[in-house]
Amino acid sequence: MYKKLNDLGFVIGIFFIIISLILIIGGFVSAALCYKLNFYTGFSFLVFGIFMALFNRNNHKKEEV
């Protein structure tokens, strides 16, 4: 687990996932239409964060072998 935290791509992925969850929850909670941008931005951050975390994990396994 600590080896993953030393890898910058994994940390960036986790950061974007956390920020996206905050934005998505804010998009659902707010009633105003202008805050729906938070939902769409959060969803795109979530996709990017998952991509960074998974892409980095697969790349890290290749280096160990």
Rosetta blueprint (number, residue, H / E / L):
1 M L
2 Y H
3 K H
4 K H
5 L H
6 N H
7 D L
8 L H
9 G H
10 F H
11 V H
12 I H
13 G H
14 I H
15 F H
16 F H
17 I H
18 I H
19 I H
20 S H
21 L H
22 I H
23 L H
24 I H
25 I H
26 G H
27 G H
28 F H
29 V H
30 S L
31 A L
32 A L
33 L H
34 C H
35 Y H
36 K H
37 L H
38 N H
39 F H
40 Y H
41 T H
42 G H
43 F H
44 S H
45 F H
46 L H
47 V H
48 F H
49 G H
50 I H
51 F H
52 M H
53 A H
54 L H
55 F H
56 N H
57 R H
58 N H
59 N H
60 H H
61 K H
62 K H
63 E H
64 E H
65 V L
